[in-house]
């Protein structure tokens, strides 16, 4: 305990009390092993959930950027097919792009489903982002 030295005053002051019942050191090590067997999978689960949350936030940011890009293009008077194509390129893979434009507003909606990577049985989360821009005068007024 003290590296082969004679017990000194510090050793007596800071000695940890033994558990009642005279538990041996081997029993104490076994309880540490059991605690680790429960703790490590829990830690892995929490870490996996945190990483998935970061991925969901990343998809949300991509959807917002794609919707803003599409709304600006629609407000400038680009054709609705070109707007869908531009927003689709900026959106996450598999996203659904919806564009509407009238005389006053141009609106683009992006929807994408995010699923956990290794948990195929869990349902996905639908991420949705909308962006609206004032339609510029002279922009063609075509429907969806």
C-alpha positions in Angstrom: 0.0 0.0 0.0 2.8 2.4 0.7 5.5 1.0 -1.5 7.4 -1.0 1.2 7.9 1.8 3.6 7.0 1.6 7.3 3.5 2.9 8.0 3.6 6.6 8.7 1.2 9.2 10.0 -0.3 9.9 6.6 -1.0 6.3 6.0 -3.0 6.1 9.2 -4.9 9.4 8.5 -6.0 8.5 5.0 -6.7 4.8 5.2 -10.0 3.8 3.7 -12.3 1.9 6.0 -13.1 -1.7 5.0 -16.7 -2.6 4.3 -18.6 -4.3 7.1 -18.9 -8.0 6.8 -15.3 -8.4 5.9 -15.7 -8.3 2.1 -12.6 -9.4 0.4 -10.8 -7.5 -2.4 -11.8 -10.1 -5.0 -15.5 -9.5 -4.1 -15.0 -5.7 -4.5 -13.4 -6.2 -7.9 -16.3 -8.4 -9.0 -18.8 -5.6 -8.2 -16.7 -3.1 -10.2 -16.9 -5.5 -13.1 -20.7 -5.8 -12.8 -21.0 -2.0 -12.7 -18.9 -1.7 -15.8 -21.0 -4.3 -17.6 -24.0 -2.1 -17.0 -22.3 1.2 -17.5 -20.5 0.7 -20.7 -23.6 -0.3 -22.8 -25.5 2.6 -21.3 -22.7 5.0 -22.2 -22.6 3.6 -25.8 -26.4 4.1 -26.1 -26.3 7.7 -24.9 -23.3 8.4 -27.2 -25.2 6.9 -30.2 -28.3 9.0 -29.4 -26.2 12.1 -29.2 -24.6 11.4 -32.5 -28.0 10.8 -34.1 -29.2 14.1 -32.7 -26.3 15.8 -34.3 -27.1 14.1 -37.7 -30.7 15.3 -37.4 -29.6 18.9 -36.8 -27.4 18.7 -39.8 -30.3 17.5 -42.0 -32.4 20.4 -40.6 -29.7 22.9 -41.6 -29.5 21.4 -45.1 -33.3 21.6 -45.5 -33.3 25.2 -44.4 -30.5 26.2 -46.8 -32.2 24.4 -49.7 -35.6 26.0 -49.0 -33.9 29.5 -48.9 -32.1 28.8 -52.1 -35.3 27.8 -53.8 -37.4 30.7 -52.4 -34.8 33.2 -53.7 -34.8 31.6 -57.2 -38.6 31.4 -57.3 -38.9 35.1 -56.2 -36.5 36.1 -59.0 -38.8 34.5 -61.6 -36.9 31.3 -62.4 -39.2 28.5 -63.8 -40.7 26.3 -61.2 -38.9 23.3 -62.6 -35.6 25.1 -62.3 -36.5 26.1 -58.8 -37.3 22.4 -57.8 -34.0 21.3 -59.4 -31.9 23.9 -57.6 -33.6 23.2 -54.2 -33.3 19.5 -54.8 -29.6 19.7 -55.4 -29.1 21.6 -52.1 -31.5 19.4 -50.1 -30.5 16.0 -48.5 -30.9 12.9 -50.6 -34.5 11.7 -50.8 -36.0 15.1 -49.8 -39.4 16.2 -51.2 -39.5 19.7 -52.7 -42.7 21.7 -53.0 -42.8 25.1 -54.7 -45.7 27.6 -54.9 -45.6 31.1 -56.3 -48.2 33.9 -56.6 -48.1 37.6 -57.3 -46.9 38.4 -53.8 -45.0 35.4 -52.3 -42.9 32.6 -53.4 -42.8 29.6 -51.0 -40.6 26.5 -51.0 -41.0 23.6 -48.6 -38.5 20.8 -48.2 -39.3 17.6 -46.3 -36.8 14.8 -45.5 -37.0 11.7 -43.4 -34.0 10.9 -41.1 -33.6 7.3 -39.8 -31.1 6.0 -37.3 -28.3 4.2 -39.1 -28.2 0.9 -37.3 -31.8 0.8 -36.0 -33.9 0.0 -39.0 -36.9 -0.9 -36.9 -37.1 2.6 -35.3 -39.3 5.1 -37.1 -37.7 8.0 -38.9 -38.1 11.6 -38.0 -39.6 13.9 -40.6 -37.6 17.2 -40.9 -39.4 20.1 -42.6 -38.2 23.5 -43.6 -40.1 26.4 -45.2 -38.8 29.5 -46.8 -40.9 32.4 -48.2 -39.7 35.4 -50.3 -41.5 38.3 -51.8 -42.0 37.7 -55.5 -40.3 40.4 -57.5 -42.4 42.5 -59.9 -42.4 41.0 -63.4 -41.8 37.4 -62.2 -44.0 35.0 -64.1 -47.0 33.9 -62.1 -47.3 30.2 -62.7 -48.7 27.6 -60.3 -47.0 24.5 -58.9 
